[in-house]
Amino acid sequence: MYALNKTGFLTAFLIPGLVIAGFYLGGWWLALPIVFSFVILPLIDARLGTDPSNLSPEEARVAESDFYYLFVLYVWTWFQMAFMCWAFHTVATGGIQTVSQWILFVTGMSLVTGGIGITVAHELGHKKSFTERLYSKILLLMVCYMHFYIEHNQGHHVWVATPNDPATARKNESFYAFWFRSVFGGYRHAWKIENERLRKKGMPVLSHHNRMIHYALLPLLFCAAAFVLYSWLLHRWAWQIPLFFFSQSLLAFTLLELVNYVEHYGIVRKEISPGRYERVNPLHSWNASHVVSNFFLFQLQRHSDHHVYAIKRYQVLNHYDESPQLPYGYPTMILIALVPPLWFALINRRLEAWQARIAA
């Protein structure tokens, strides 16, 4: 069974390996992680197809208690911290010079910090242990998206597939319109959630108790520390560091928003009374059980089960036949989402056919 193939989840480390290899090979080799992610990986996905099988209850109990799966996520967190330090050193010392090199290097880095790093942060942020939540925040710090920890858990998972959720794409809404609504709406909503939490506890909003103030400042302090350190070491202003850090952050959380767009596009929960909606069930997320891309994304594509059981660990997520099914894995779907007419032509037809089948 694919879900029990432990080595499969190590494939995520190929992407940063390709970034490093591309840099040292030089020139257009910097495009290696991009070509792999959006050309080679979709082709492998298409060749190997999907695996809709689920673990038996006995297998799931064994897999869920196996520390190996959590250990991989811990290793990724420490690896990404070291990888970010390497990237700071690379750009500060002039390793990236031309505009084309900058574009390719920053894009490749965003595939690491956004495509995989935020996926790992998402998985860890749903868990109860202090260490897992801390590692989630560290990963989100590296892409300037720490408010996601609040908004995703206390906002998106409560209001998914309703008009109250900025991260649920409406039918016929382009990704570009969705991006602005989700990014800025999600940030405002995170402040609202945190302010309400503090008021209920009788604490002042503008105080050190406010997590959103911490989450706004920590990425800036992290970047400033790297900037000051390398400016001192190199005896010149290391302007490349903030340029690189904020550029890769922008692309990284844009990748996240592309995934958000794909995961819930057009899905609506029934309103059972004003402001109250039916419970979240497997029908409220698009599902994709493509074998290879699920290894790279730690089963994130089995998103229907994740929304029903948010605390469930990635290695035991189930496939649901009744969920709306994406025709391709996330790498292909996010490319299609960037071309709205193509997206609408492909997905609206599937959405309407699925809705008619469910209604019947």
Buried (B, 14 or more C-beta within 10 A) or exposed (E): EBBBEEEBBEBBBBBBEBBBBBBEEEEEBBBBBBBBBBBEBBEBBEEEEBBEEBBEEEBBEEBBEBEEBBEBBBEBBEBBBEBBEBBBBBBBEEBBEEEEBBBBBBBBBBBBBBBBBBBBBBBBBBBEEEEBBEBBBBBBBBBBBBBBBBBBBBBBBEBBBBEBBBBBBBBEBBBEEBBEBBBEBBBEBBBBBBBEBBEEEEEEBEEEBBBBBBBBEBBEEBBBEBBEBBBEEEEEEBEBBBEBBBBBBBBBBBBBBBBBBBBBBBBBBEEEEEEEBEEBBBBBBBBBBBBBBBBBBBBBBBBBBBBBBBEBBBBBBBBBEEBBBBEBBBBBBBBBBEEBEEBBEBBBEBBEEBBEEEEE
